[in-house]
Amino acid sequence: MIRRRDTSNTRHRCTGLCQAELLLTAAILGLIGALGWVHGSQALGQQAVEATTRLVLEGVQKARAEAERTGIPCAMALDERGWQESPQAAADPCRTALGPVAAGVAGPATRWRHNGPAAWRFTATGLVLDGGLVVVWAPGVALRRCVVMALPLGVLRHGVYGSDPEAALSSEACRPEAG
């Protein structure tokens, strides 16, 4: 009589997922997660650049409105902390416009440079006495925003900066966003 071997205990039989299937699933999930991380940080960086640009524009608009409302000329400075009182200006500070420019958005820290004066001055009627360009960007993010304050009326325009923000700034590189 021939005896059969008991095969119910073989090592190749698995219930649920086998080790190879688990490793493949983990690898695919890791790849999807890595792609999501890269795209997520780009989106956060772009959001930070957009928010910082809005805060730069808002500071100018608030200063202009304050000068018109009070009938008193005012001035402010843009430095690494944001809109600040200017120690070099003879005019009163534009108090409602002072504050940080860096948006409280997670992601890469935004940076900005400008070629404006040490003190941005506004007349009692809200006209701008000083013009310049502010460029906002974040390391590792392709988006670069710009704000141009043009003289003699202080017309503000903003757009996409098409040059290296670390090089000499030029308002010609500030182009309107493609519609």
Secondary structure in CASP SS format (residue, H / E / C, confidence):
PFRMAT SS
TARGET T0000
AUTHOR 0000-0000-0000
METHOD secondary structure of the structure
MODEL  1
M C 1.00
I C 1.00
R C 1.00
R C 1.00
R C 1.00
D C 1.00
T C 1.00
S C 1.00
N C 1.00
T C 1.00
R C 1.00
H C 1.00
R C 1.00
C C 1.00
T C 1.00
G C 1.00
L C 1.00
C C 1.00
Q H 1.00
A H 1.00
E H 1.00
L H 1.00
L H 1.00
L H 1.00
T H 1.00
A H 1.00
A H 1.00
I H 1.00
L H 1.00
G H 1.00
L H 1.00
I H 1.00
G H 1.00
A H 1.00
L H 1.00
G H 1.00
W H 1.00
V H 1.00
H H 1.00
G H 1.00
S H 1.00
Q H 1.00
A H 1.00
L H 1.00
G H 1.00
Q H 1.00
Q H 1.00
A H 1.00
V H 1.00
E H 1.00
A H 1.00
T H 1.00
T H 1.00
R H 1.00
L H 1.00
V H 1.00
L H 1.00
E H 1.00
G H 1.00
V H 1.00
Q H 1.00
K H 1.00
A H 1.00
R H 1.00
A H 1.00
E H 1.00
A H 1.00
E H 1.00
R H 1.00
T H 1.00
G C 1.00
I C 1.00
P C 1.00
C E 1.00
A E 1.00
M E 1.00
A E 1.00
L E 1.00
D E 1.00
E C 1.00
R C 1.00
G E 1.00
W E 1.00
Q E 1.00
E C 1.00
S C 1.00
P C 1.00
Q C 1.00
A C 1.00
A C 1.00
A C 1.00
D E 1.00
P E 1.00
C C 1.00
R H 1.00
T H 1.00
A H 1.00
L C 1.00
G E 1.00
P C 1.00
V C 1.00
A C 1.00
A C 1.00
G C 1.00
V C 1.00
A C 1.00
G C 1.00
P C 1.00
A C 1.00
T C 1.00
R E 1.00
W E 1.00
R E 1.00
H E 1.00
N C 1.00
G C 1.00
P C 1.00
A C 1.00
A C 1.00
W E 1.00
R E 1.00
F E 1.00
T C 1.00
A C 1.00
T C 1.00
G C 1.00
L C 1.00
V E 1.00
L C 1.00
D C 1.00
G C 1.00
G E 1.00
L E 1.00
V E 1.00
V E 1.00
V E 1.00
W E 1.00
A C 1.00
P C 1.00
G C 1.00
V C 1.00
A C 1.00
L C 1.00
R E 1.00
R E 1.00
C E 1.00
V E 1.00
V E 1.00
M E 1.00
A E 1.00
L C 1.00
P C 1.00
L C 1.00
G C 1.00
V E 1.00
L E 1.00
R E 1.00
H E 1.00
G E 1.00
V E 1.00
Y E 1.00
G C 1.00
S C 1.00
D C 1.00
P C 1.00
E C 1.00
A C 1.00
A C 1.00
L C 1.00
S C 1.00
S H 1.00
E H 1.00
A H 1.00
C E 1.00
R E 1.00
P C 1.00
E C 1.00
A C 1.00
G C 1.00
END
